[in-house]
Amino acid sequence: MAQLGGVPVLILKEGAERTRGRDAQRTNIMAARVIAEAVRSTLGPRGMDKMLVDSLGDVTITNDGAAILNEIDVQHPAAKMLVGVAKTQDDEVGDGTTTAVVIAGELLKRAEELLDQKIHPTLIVSGYKKAADKAKEILDEVAISVDPNDEETLLKIAVTSMNSKSVLGAKEHFAKISVEAMKQIAEEKEGKLEANRDMVNIIKKQGKSILETELVQGMVVDKELVHPAMPKTIKNAKIALLDAAVEIEKTEFDAEIRISDPTQMQAFLDEEQSLLKQMVQSIKNSGANVMFCQKGIDDTAQHYLAKVGVAAIRRVKKSDMEKLAKATGGTVVTNLKELKAENLGEAGIVEEVKLANDKVVYVRDCKNPKAVTIVVRGGTELVVDEGERALNDSLSVVRDVIEDQKMVAGGGAPETELAKRLRDYAGSIGGREQLAIEAFAESLEIIPKTLAENAGHDQLDVLVKLRAAHEKDGLWMGVNISTGDVSDMLEMGVVEPLRVKKQAIVSASEAAELILRIDDVIASRAHPAPEAGAGGPPGRGGMPPGMPPGMGGMGMM
């Protein structure tokens, strides 16, 4: 509201709330820090789990940062930005979501202390930006090169990503599956290795033990054969991939056929059957004995396919068809007439198997599949879900290392080294930005402090030991959560992809910078519906008698 010659002028809609300056910054920082605190206790191998119950009563038990923030219904806009940080981290690199959110929360906490010292937000943002750029440089400088064929190192990286998950007993088994799957689908493009994570299909089936999770060198399609008389097992399978319906197409416009004689009707039906027979024959003539169809298969066609010994599966998802093509070496054909022997894919065996209470089709023993499937098993639905989350993380980190061929140690070692070097760098900058860079350095130390705290050790003692070790050039000295002391993380096999660390720092600093630049929050409020009987007939908004329509929303000035 503004004043013009003593008369109030309404600028914003009635009910809108406006928070400005320091109050707006304080509120935003507090909301973001609450989110960071919510996931902080889940960080590291000794992190705790969260139980999330949604409005329908469905329960999720996890300590995966991305899953937690995805499940909780966040209202505050600044808090939503931190949820966005976790989502970006998960989409880009697949791991390190909790790290990114915790660092962002600590950056905002340190920024608030600087704001209290009357340092302008723009100077803090500028200092944070310089610190983040320098941190990326330092990480590139200290990163260790990895041979993508070094299976032992890849296994260590996969195990490290699952150390904090509740599938601890199966982490070595899962690590082997992840490394084998990503190495299988990795392809060289323009002199660089690429491993498309989407080419690893994950199917969850409740039952058996989590240790019976298996990697299939091929595809598992969550469908069953369309006809009971079709062969359940086909060896040396020749696979047709069809993106067309094996049905008689209906005309696009209404047509009327006048039949004057019963024999004409029979001829009409015979012709339809003949066309379906020809379709089935063309599939058989191509040499195919298995067919995956993206669209429908007519009941009569199913009968003929069973008679000629072709196993058929219909209504297969488009994404599964693409993976089947990659796994079997076949080509997806959009017209039956184009189906030739050279378009067929190959597999050692195709069989229908009963998993849990469902029937699925296994396409196994493909020659050099560029798409594979992992079937996750577990005693309960919660175990299977957590198994899938652990696998997603380990697959992603293995992919990151295969593609970048760079890694760093874990256990808070890189963050402590970055903090040490950023403090030195801050001295060369000078001015008030120096304070922001030093705040950035201290914020990074929240990771080793949290790892120690979650393991039940004194965080200050551990931090003092870590700083002392890094001053003596102990580059990869990190928190040993078992003893509460410091140890060489490389020797302990605690390693992470360089990409995960860089993305966590970039995401966290960008989110903190964005929140710090906000100095005005204008929030509209929806008008509550008037209660029945609040004066006046329905639809008049509870107006006093005699007031003309359209005046009900005005207050007295």
Secondary structure, DSSP 8 states (H G I E B T S, - for coil): -EEETTEEE--S-TT-EEEEHHHHHHHHHHHHHHHHHHHHTT-STT---EEEE-TT--EEEE--HHHHHHHS---SHHHHHHHHHHHHHHHHTSS-HHHHHHHHHHHHHHHHHHHHTT--HHHHHHHHHHHHHHHHHHHHHH-EE--TT-HHHHHHHHHHHHTTSS-GGGHHHHHHHHHHHHHHH-EEETTEEE--GGGEEEEEEEBS-GGG-EEESSEEES---S-TTS-SEEEEEEEEEE-S-BS----SS-------SHHHHHHHHHHHHHHHHHHHHHHHHTT-SEEEESS-B-HHHHHHHHHTT-EEE-S--HHHHHHHHHHH---EESSGGG--GGG-EEEEEEEEEEETTEEEEEEE--SS-SSEEEEEEESSHHHHHHHHHHHHHHHHHHHHHHHH-EEEE-TTHHHHHHHHHHHHHHHHH-TTHHHHHHHHHHHHTHHHHHHHHHTTS-HHHHHHHHHHHHHTT-TTEEEETTTTEEEEHHHHT-EEEHHHHHHHHHHHHHHHHHHHT--EEEE--------TTSSSSTTS-S--TT--TT-TT----
